[in-house]
Amino acid sequence: MAEKNTTAKLMEKDLNKVGVSEDGKFLVVKSIEDHHNHVISKDATVCHYDRRQSEVAAICLLNSEEKPVLQHLIKCFQKHNPDSSGIKVIMADKDIVERDVFKEEFPDASLLICKFHVLRTFNREITTEKMGISSAQRYVALELIQKLVHSSSEEDYNANLKLIETTCPRQIFNYIDTNWHNIRNEWVLG
């Protein structure tokens, strides 16, 4: 339950920063992956909000996240939710492979990644095993990444990134630079 409240608070903060008004519509796409007996099924829950109320607008099971499959999902969603053209923000995990499909199908909407999920992904990917670093190096890196994620401006972001580059092992900076830096406008809202 604490995770849900934290996610909701961070999402609300993100929406305020991108200027979604009280009646502005936004979409949350949540993907859950289940690896059971080497069979992967994907569950995407699409929630349509207008800040005063929210509702689950679609739940679907996908056998892949390939572009044609996601395009079909979005077309079905748009067909059955005619007000979806008013969506201004789409909040989706970075794990969703074809994020560009959402950008194409909702050209007027901003695509964001929730800070909670960003931090969770960093925590999952920056490990002693995956990065070949010590526990102390991991701790320092995650503390600095927390500051990076909560940067309040581009200058603040650049200063925090430089601190990571000069303080942390090179592989951590490379991971951020390769996987996160070019999409920082989707997760750093300062």
Secondary structure, DSSP 8 states (H G I E B T S, - for coil): -HHHHHHHHHHHHHHHHTT--TT-EEEEEEEEEEEETTEEEEEEEEEEE-SS-EEEEEEEEES---HHHHHHHHHHHHHH-GGGGGEEEEEE-TT-TTHHHHHHHSTTSEEE--HHHHHHHHHHHS-HHHHT--HHHHHHHHHHHHHHHT-SSHHHHHHHHHHHHHHS-HHHHHHHHHHTGGGGGGT---
